[in-house]
Amino acid sequence: MIAKIKNHFAPSRLRVKLFSAPRARNDYATHVPILIGLARLREIRSVLEFGCGYYSTLTFLNRAAFPHLERLQSVENDASWAETIHEAAKSDERWTLKLIRREIAESISALDLEAFDLVLIDDSKTSTQRSATIRAVAGKQPQRPWIVIHDFEIEEYRRAAAGFKHRHVFKAFNPETGVLSNHVTHWKSLDRTIRSNKMLDPDRTVHWIRVLSASSAAK
């Protein structure tokens, strides 16, 4: 979700698709199982997130969820929200928070996206701003990182991400989560595992770690 409680967009202002899944009780956490699962498919040591939040920043810093993480860099342009998350995560030396005073999209040209294994896009107060972030990331044609986008049911975000070679939408939970890449992917088995366990609420982190770790070990 857009980092916190700041992305309840008015439905009339967005083009969204019809869902087979009802909107999740905790709609800010529906990307959590996907994040945990991706860390079982690849050793994710460095993460960049645009828009920090309880259900992203603290998941990345959870050593059981991301056992290989060495560095998390968060970029945020909402000072009040940045302070809230800073209070929750400041004791972790692996984390750095960069507070900027302009649009998130404007900060991307100066970043080396190839230095990261995973990039999460979950920023901004409007869909227009987040779409600009997605386009800026896509425009750099990153080869190394997997790109994760929350609220990927929004058509504006899908159009902004059209430049990626590979795109997969995780639809077990609503809001949906998109995972994108410009290199080889293997996300379908993860999607099947999440779908088969969707009776679990997406914010039940401990349970998802257990389920996804067991599934990974069995392969």
Secondary structure, DSSP 8 states (H G I E B T S, - for coil): --TTT-----GGGS-B---SS-B-SSTTSTTHHHHHHHHHHS---EEEEES--TTTHHHHT-TTTSTT--EEEEEE--HHHHHHHHHHHTT-TTEEEEE-SS-GGGGGGGS-GGG-SEEEE---SSHHHHHHHHHHHHHT--SS-EEEEESTTBHHHHHHTTT-SEEEEE-SSBS-EEEEESS----HHHHHHHHHTTTS-TT-HHHHHHHHHHHHHT-
